[in-house]
Amino acid sequence: MEAVAAAASAAAAAARGLAAAAAKDAAAAAATAKEKKAAAKEAAVAASTAELNAGQAAARASALALDAKEAAAVAAAATAAAAAQASRKRKFHLVDDQVPSDGDFISRLPDHLLDAIVLRIPTKERVRTQAISRRWRPLWRSTPLDLVADYDLKSKGRKTVDLIHKIISDHPGPARRFSLRLSITDCYHEMVGWIGSRALDNLQELELDYTHTHSSNDRKKMYLRLLPSSVFRFAPTLRVAKFHNCIFPDFIVQLALKFPRLKQLTLHRVTISEDALQSLLSGCTLLESLELKDNLGIGRLCISSQTLKSLGFSADSRNKGVLLQELVVEDAPSLERLLPLDPKYGPTTIRIISAPKLKILGILSEDISELQFGNTVFQKMIVVGLPTKMHTVRVLVLGSAGPNQGTVANFLKCFPNLERLYVIFQPSMDKDDVLKYDPIKCLELHLKVVVLKNYNSITGSSISFAKFFILNAKVLKEMKISLVYHRQQNWFANQRRLLQIENRASQDARIELTCGRGSRDNFTHNSHTHDLSMADPFDIPSRECFDCVELIRKKSLLL
């Protein structure tokens, strides 16, 4: 229906243009008539003053007047004809072009509109458009290939791998995206051929994921195969690249590859040497976001990039081989996000030498043995020496065992302009370390949102920690406290008393308690490293139980 409406709108626009042209012609005819009337008047004057030629002048004036009358009639007729034609054209173009017998208005659209339609549908449906009519048969081949090759790509009586092969063989190229998500034992040799195909020429987005299996009941196995060297032929055109469970060859150091258009790069559970990774990154002159997760072969990584805005990283939790132990941000003038995705597994040392635009930082925890900001060094979150102020940081995510109120409070002194704070409670011995409040600038002037994850109402340290922010954050707008397990409604009333909600420093603060579904939320599965449109990549919905959602809707859980 939308396509029909679009066609009708286009026809109406054409009719309006035709009517405007006809009106223009009518106006010109009227102007001519006016000129002829003026000429007739002049002729009449001339007749009255020239007695010898009076008869001839009168005859001439009469003739010109007659011509003027005829011209006016022509103009009126032209205007009426234009209006009638426009009316006919508005009726879905049905005067000149009759309704198709099969009712297929879409197939009668211009080529550029049909191409736009084909580009917006999945690969499988795109290929199937050939069956609509003869008009559609060449269209999917004329649009850039966008192929997601996984086990959802099926056709009656044809295996997935065979169908992928046929699509790539039939398409002449170029390609926009190729995403391979199959068990590599099914198609490694075929994949090498696909990558070399002309259908993938000028590829812009590439994803190779060897972890997917045919059935959700199958156990995922790790098939580490060497990355085909033909992949690097896409270096000049790639904008997005994602590699999972493969081995990068060391010879890429000698190749000195250049990726002049690459903006997003993901390496997940790949094996790559430090030299190979540094060579790879040095060739990415426009890189904006980089995610390095659970990789092997990298002991130390040094980041020096003029364009990088977001960096997410974690060491391999399998504890086999060479693991990432140290990350150094040496020179990153555009870096806005530094995201240690799971500090429990490393790296154990993080040094930030120069990142003048850093806005979002975390997850940081005691698992990071040494953390350096400029000249300030923290050992397990405790400052050693005079602290450096990180004035640009607006969002901070901390993991705290206990939680440890004193350690977190002292840590916040380094972030005077902090606006949003997330704290993940980690199980530990109860530490009821209530401190005398020493004014902290961000609590006095800037901190507007506090989110506490995995809150344990049984321990005194958890209650004291939450109460610390309730009683001292003077411009707080919102505080969310999430539990691991569900509680009855009377428990929430008791929390209101324990947390001293009535005495909160910011009377405008909205304080909300919710429970999870029996699982801890640690942000370790955050997948927003590359989404630069998100002002806060940690501002995502929590997994809440149905009862809590209903109570929040009724404002029963707002303290």
C-alpha positions in Angstrom: 0.0 0.0 0.0 2.8 2.4 0.8 4.3 1.8 -2.7 0.9 2.5 -4.3 0.6 5.7 -2.3 4.0 6.7 -3.3 3.2 6.1 -7.0 -0.1 8.1 -6.7 1.8 11.0 -5.0 4.3 11.0 -7.9 1.5 11.1 -10.4 -0.3 13.9 -8.7 3.0 15.9 -8.6 3.4 15.4 -12.4 -0.2 16.5 -13.0 0.4 19.7 -10.9 3.4 20.4 -13.0 1.4 20.0 -16.2 -1.3 22.3 -14.9 1.2 24.9 -14.0 2.6 24.8 -17.5 -0.8 25.2 -19.0 -1.6 28.1 -16.7 1.6 29.7 -17.8 0.6 29.4 -21.4 -2.8 30.9 -20.6 -1.2 33.8 -18.9 1.0 34.4 -21.9 -2.1 34.3 -24.2 -3.9 36.8 -21.9 -0.9 39.1 -22.0 -1.0 39.0 -25.8 -4.7 39.8 -25.7 -4.0 42.8 -23.5 -1.3 44.0 -25.9 -3.7 43.7 -28.8 -6.3 45.7 -26.9 -3.8 48.5 -26.3 -2.9 48.4 -30.0 -6.6 48.7 -30.8 -7.0 51.7 -28.5 -4.0 53.4 -30.2 -5.5 52.7 -33.6 -8.8 54.3 -32.5 -7.0 57.4 -31.3 -5.1 57.5 -34.6 -8.4 57.2 -36.5 -9.9 60.2 -34.7 -6.9 62.4 -35.5 -6.3 61.2 -39.0 -9.4 62.0 -41.0 -8.0 60.9 -44.3 -7.4 57.4 -43.1 -10.4 57.2 -40.7 -12.0 54.3 -42.4 -8.8 52.2 -42.6 -8.0 52.9 -39.0 -11.5 51.9 -37.8 -11.3 48.7 -39.7 -7.9 47.9 -38.3 -9.1 48.6 -34.7 -12.1 46.4 -35.3 -9.9 43.6 -36.5 -7.5 43.9 -33.5 -10.4 43.9 -31.1 -11.7 40.7 -32.6 -8.2 39.1 -32.3 -8.1 40.1 -28.6 -11.4 38.5 -27.9 -10.4 35.3 -29.6 -7.1 35.2 -27.6 -9.0 35.6 -24.3 -11.2 32.7 -25.3 -8.2 30.5 -26.1 -6.6 31.3 -22.7 -9.8 30.3 -20.9 -10.0 27.1 -22.8 -6.4 26.2 -22.1 -6.9 26.8 -18.3 -10.0 24.5 -18.3 -8.2 21.8 -20.2 -5.2 21.9 -17.8 -7.5 21.5 -14.8 -9.4 18.6 -16.3 -6.1 16.8 -17.2 -4.8 17.3 -13.7 -8.0 15.8 -12.2 -7.7 12.8 -14.4 -4.0 12.3 -13.5 -4.7 12.4 -9.8 -6.8 9.3 -10.0 -3.8 7.0 -9.6 -2.6 7.6 -13.2 -5.5 5.5 -14.4 -6.4 7.4 -17.5 -3.3 6.9 -19.5 -2.1 3.8 -17.7 -4.8 1.4 -16.9 -4.9 -0.7 -13.7 -2.7 -3.8 -14.2 -4.7 -7.0 -14.5 -2.8 -8.7 -11.6 -3.0 -5.6 -9.3 0.8 -5.4 -9.1 1.5 -1.7 -8.8 4.9 -2.2 -7.2 6.4 -3.8 -10.2 5.4 -0.7 -12.3 7.6 1.5 -10.1 10.8 3.0 -11.6 14.1 1.0 -11.4 15.6 3.2 -8.7 12.6 2.7 -6.4 12.7 -1.1 -6.9 16.4 -1.1 -6.2 15.8 0.7 -2.9 13.2 -1.9 -1.9 15.5 -4.8 -2.7 18.3 -3.2 -0.6 16.1 -3.2 2.5 15.1 -6.8 2.7 17.2 -9.9 3.9 19.3 -11.9 1.4 17.0 -14.9 1.2 13.9 -12.7 0.4 16.1 -10.6 -2.0 16.9 -13.7 -4.1 13.2 -14.8 -4.0 12.1 -11.6 -5.6 13.0 -13.2 -8.9 9.8 -15.2 -8.7 7.5 -12.2 -8.5 7.7 -11.3 -12.1 10.0 -11.0 -15.1 10.4 -7.3 -14.1 12.1 -8.3 -10.8 14.5 -11.0 -12.1 17.6 -8.9 -12.7 17.1 -6.5 -9.8 18.9 -8.4 -6.9 21.9 -8.8 -9.1 22.0 -5.1 -9.8 22.2 -4.1 -6.1 25.3 -4.6 -3.9 25.4 -8.0 -2.3 24.4 -8.1 1.4 24.9 -11.7 2.6 24.4 -13.0 6.1 25.6 -16.6 5.7 24.3 -18.6 8.7 22.0 -21.7 9.3 18.9 -19.5 9.0 19.7 -19.2 5.3 17.8 -22.2 4.0 16.0 -23.3 0.9 13.7 -26.3 0.3 15.8 -29.2 -0.8 19.1 -27.3 -0.7 21.9 -27.3 2.0 22.9 -24.0 3.5 26.5 -24.2 2.2 25.2 -25.0 -1.3 22.8 -22.1 -1.2 25.5 -19.7 -0.1 27.7 -21.0 -3.0 24.9 -20.4 -5.5 24.2 -16.9 -4.3 27.8 -15.9 -4.5 28.2 -17.6 -7.9 25.2 -15.9 -9.4 25.8 -12.4 -8.2 28.2 -10.3 -10.3 29.2 -8.0 -7.4 30.1 -5.6 -5.9 29.3 -6.4 -2.2 28.3 -4.3 0.8 28.4 -7.0 3.6 29.5 -10.6 4.0 28.8 -12.2 7.4 29.8 -15.8 7.8 28.4 -17.5 10.9 28.8 -21.3 10.4 30.7 -24.2 11.9 34.0 -23.9 10.1 34.2 -27.7 9.7 31.3 -27.4 7.3 32.7 -24.9 4.9 36.3 -23.9 5.5 37.5 -24.7 1.9 34.4 -23.3 0.4 34.9 -20.1 2.4 38.3 -19.6 0.9 36.7 -19.7 -2.5 33.9 -17.4 -1.5 36.3 -14.8 -0.3 38.1 -14.8 -3.6 34.9 -14.4 -5.6 34.3 -11.3 -7.7 30.9 -11.1 -6.0 32.7 -9.8 -2.9 34.7 -7.1 -4.7 34.8 -3.7 -3.0 33.4 -5.3 0.2 32.6 -2.8 3.0 31.6 -5.0 6.0 33.2 -8.4 6.8 32.4 -10.7 9.7 34.0 -14.2 10.1 32.6 -16.2 13.0 33.6 -19.9 13.2 31.7 -20.7 16.4 28.1 -21.2 15.2 26.8 -24.7 14.9 23.9 -26.2 13.0 21.8 -27.0 16.1 21.3 -25.1 19.3 21.6 -28.4 21.1 25.1 -28.9 19.7 28.0 -27.9 22.0 30.0 -25.0 20.5 33.5 -26.1 19.8 36.5 -23.9 19.0 37.9 -24.4 15.6 40.9 -22.2 15.3 41.8 -22.1 11.6 44.3 -19.8 9.9 42.7 -16.7 8.5 42.8 -17.0 4.6 45.3 -14.5 3.2 42.7 -13.6 0.5 40.8 -11.7 3.2 43.4 -8.9 3.0 42.3 -8.1 -0.5 39.5 -6.2 1.1 41.8 -3.8 3.0 41.3 -0.8 0.7 37.5 -0.8 1.0 36.6 -2.3 4.4 34.7 0.0 6.8 33.7 -2.7 9.4 35.7 -5.9 10.2 34.9 -8.5 12.9 36.9 -11.7 13.4 36.0 -14.5 15.8 38.0 -17.7 16.6 40.7 -17.7 14.0 44.5 -17.3 13.8 46.1 -14.3 12.2 49.2 -15.1 10.2 52.4 -13.5 11.4 53.4 -12.5 7.8 50.9 -9.6 7.9 53.8 -7.7 9.6 55.7 -7.9 6.4 52.7 -6.9 4.3 52.3 -3.6 6.2 48.6 -3.6 5.3 46.7 -0.3 5.0 43.0 0.0 5.9 42.3 3.6 4.8 38.5 3.4 5.4 38.2 1.0 8.4 36.3 2.6 11.3 35.3 -0.5 13.4 37.4 -3.5 14.3 36.5 -6.4 16.5 38.9 -9.3 17.5 37.2 -11.9 19.6 39.0 -15.1 20.8 41.5 -14.8 18.0 45.2 -15.7 18.2 47.5 -12.9 17.1 51.0 -11.8 18.0 51.8 -8.4 19.5 53.8 -7.4 16.4 51.0 -8.5 14.1 48.3 -6.6 16.1 50.5 -3.4 16.3 51.1 -3.6 12.5 47.4 -4.1 11.9 46.4 -1.1 14.0 49.1 1.2 12.5 47.4 0.7 9.1 44.0 1.8 10.4 44.3 5.5 10.0 40.6 6.3 10.4 39.8 3.7 13.2 37.1 5.0 15.6 36.2 2.0 17.7 38.2 -1.1 18.7 37.1 -4.2 20.7 39.6 -6.7 21.8 38.0 -9.5 23.8 39.5 -12.8 25.1 42.4 -13.0 22.6 45.6 -14.9 22.9 49.1 -14.0 22.0 49.0 -10.4 23.2 50.9 -9.7 26.5 51.2 -5.9 26.2 49.3 -3.5 24.0 50.2 0.1 23.4 47.5 2.4 21.9 48.6 5.4 19.9 45.8 6.7 17.6 44.7 10.1 16.5 41.2 9.0 15.6 40.2 6.2 18.1 37.1 7.2 20.2 36.1 3.9 21.9 38.3 1.0 23.2 36.8 -2.1 24.8 39.1 -4.9 26.0 39.5 -7.9 28.2 41.9 -10.8 28.6 41.1 -14.4 27.9 39.2 -16.1 30.7 40.5 -19.5 29.6 44.0 -18.8 31.1 45.9 -20.6 28.3 48.7 -19.1 26.3 49.9 -15.5 26.3 47.3 -13.3 27.9 46.9 -9.5 27.9 48.6 -8.2 31.0 49.3 -4.6 30.3 47.4 -1.9 28.4 49.1 1.5 27.8 47.1 4.4 26.3 50.1 6.4 25.1 48.6 9.1 22.8 44.9 9.1 22.1 43.7 12.7 21.6 40.2 11.6 20.4 39.6 8.8 22.9 36.2 9.2 24.8 35.6 5.7 26.1 37.9 3.3 27.8 36.0 0.1 28.6 37.8 -2.7 30.5 35.0 -5.3 29.8 35.9 -7.8 32.5 38.7 -6.7 34.9 38.5 -10.0 36.8 40.6 -11.7 34.0 42.8 -8.7 33.2 44.7 -6.9 32.1 46.2 -6.4 35.6 47.9 -3.1 34.6 46.3 -0.1 32.8 48.3 3.1 32.2 46.6 6.2 30.7 49.4 8.6 29.7 47.4 10.9 27.4 43.7 10.8 26.7 42.5 14.5 27.1 38.9 13.8 26.0 38.2 10.7 28.1 34.5 10.8 29.2 33.5 7.2 30.0 35.6 4.9 32.1 34.9 1.4 33.4 34.7 -1.3 34.6 37.4 -0.6 37.2 37.9 -2.8 40.3 40.4 -4.1 42.8 41.2 -6.8 40.2 43.3 -4.2 38.4 46.6 -4.4 40.4 47.9 -1.1 39.0 46.0 1.8 37.4 47.7 4.9 36.3 46.2 8.3 35.4 48.9 10.7 34.3 51.3 10.8 37.2 48.9 9.2 39.7 49.1 5.5 40.5 46.4 3.4 42.1 47.2 0.0 43.6 44.0 -2.0 43.8 42.0 1.2 43.7 44.0 2.9 46.5 45.9 6.0 45.5 49.6 6.1 45.9 50.9 9.7 46.2 49.1 12.9 45.2 46.0 12.3 43.0 45.6 13.7 39.5 42.2 15.1 38.7 40.4 13.6 35.7 38.2 16.6 34.9 36.8 15.2 31.6 35.3 12.0 32.9 31.5 12.1 33.2 30.6 8.4 33.5 32.4 5.9 35.8 31.7 2.2 36.4 33.3 0.5 39.5 33.3 -3.0 40.9 33.6 -3.0 44.6 34.1 -6.0 47.0 32.0 -5.6 50.1 31.3 -2.9 48.9 34.2 -0.8 50.3 32.8 2.7 50.9 36.1 4.3 51.9 37.9 3.1 48.8 35.2 4.3 46.5 34.8 7.7 48.2 38.5 8.4 47.9 38.5 7.2 44.3 35.7 9.7 43.4 37.9 12.6 44.5 39.8 12.1 41.3 36.7 12.8 39.2 35.3 16.2 40.2 32.9 16.6 37.3 31.4 13.1 37.4 27.7 13.0 36.5 26.8 9.2 36.4 28.2 6.5 38.7 27.6 2.8 38.4 28.8 0.5 41.2 28.7 -3.3 40.9 28.6 -5.0 44.4 30.9 -8.0 44.4 30.5 -10.7 47.1 33.0 -10.4 50.0 33.2 -10.3 53.8 30.9 -7.7 55.3 32.8 -4.4 55.9 30.7 -1.8 57.7 33.2 1.0 57.1 31.1 4.0 57.8 33.2 7.2 57.4 32.9 10.8 58.5 31.9 12.6 55.3 34.6 14.6 53.7 33.2 16.8 51.0 33.7 15.4 47.5 33.2 17.9 44.6 31.2 15.6 42.3 28.7 14.8 45.1 28.4 18.4 45.9 27.9 19.8 42.4 27.6 17.3 39.6 26.6 13.7 40.4 23.0 13.2 39.1 22.6 9.4 38.6 23.8 6.5 40.8 23.1 2.9 39.9 23.9 0.1 42.4 24.0 -3.4 41.0 23.6 -6.7 43.0 22.6 -4.8 46.2 22.6 -7.1 49.3 20.3 -5.7 51.9 21.4 -8.2 54.5 24.9 -6.8 54.9 25.5 -3.6 56.8 28.1 -2.5 54.3 25.6 -2.5 51.4 23.1 -0.5 53.4 25.8 2.0 54.5 27.1 2.3 51.0 23.7 3.2 49.5 22.9 5.5 52.3 26.2 7.4 51.8 25.0 8.6 48.4 21.4 9.2 49.5 22.6 11.5 52.3 25.4 13.3 50.5 24.7 13.6 46.8 23.2 17.1 46.8 22.1 17.3 43.1 21.1 13.7 42.7 18.2 13.2 40.3 17.9 9.4 40.1 19.1 6.4 42.0 18.5 2.8 41.0 19.2 -0.1 43.3 18.9 -3.5 41.9 18.7 -6.8 43.9 19.7 -10.2 42.8 16.6 -11.9 44.2 12.9 -10.9 44.5 11.6 -9.4 47.8 8.1 -9.0 49.2 6.6 -5.5 49.2 6.9 -5.0 53.0 10.7 -5.4 52.6 10.8 -2.3 50.5 9.0 -0.3 53.2 11.7 -1.4 55.7 14.4 -0.3 53.3 13.0 3.1 53.2 13.6 3.4 56.9 17.1 1.9 56.9 18.3 4.1 54.0 16.9 7.2 55.6 15.1 8.2 52.4 13.3 11.1 54.2 16.7 12.7 55.0 18.1 12.5 51.4 20.3 15.4 50.4 18.4 16.0 47.2 14.7 16.1 47.8 14.2 15.9 44.0 15.9 12.5 43.8 13.9 9.6 42.5 15.0 6.4 44.3 13.9 3.1 42.8 14.5 -0.5 44.0 14.0 -3.5 41.7 15.1 -7.1 41.7 16.7 -9.2 39.1 15.7 -12.8 38.1 18.1 -14.6 40.3 21.2 -13.7 38.4 23.9 -11.1 38.9 24.3 -8.2 36.5 28.0 -7.3 36.0 28.0 -5.5 32.7 30.5 -8.0 31.4 28.3 -8.7 28.3 28.1 -5.1 27.3 28.1 -5.0 23.5 28.0 -1.3 22.9 31.7 -0.6 22.3 31.0 0.4 18.7 27.8 2.3 19.2 29.1 5.8 19.4 25.5 7.2 19.2 25.0 6.2 22.8 25.8 8.9 25.3 26.2 6.3 28.0 26.9 2.7 26.9 26.0 1.4 30.4 22.5 3.0 30.4 20.8 -0.2 29.3 17.6 -1.9 30.8 18.2 -4.4 33.6 16.7 -7.8 33.7 13.8 -7.2 36.0 11.1 -9.6 37.2 7.5 -9.1 36.1 6.3 -8.4 39.6 8.8 -5.5 40.0 7.9 -4.0 36.6 4.2 -4.0 37.7 5.0 -2.4 41.0 7.2 0.3 39.4 4.4 1.0 37.0 2.1 1.6 40.0 4.9 3.6 41.7 5.0 1.1 44.6 8.8 0.6 44.5 9.6 4.3 44.4 11.0 5.2 47.9 
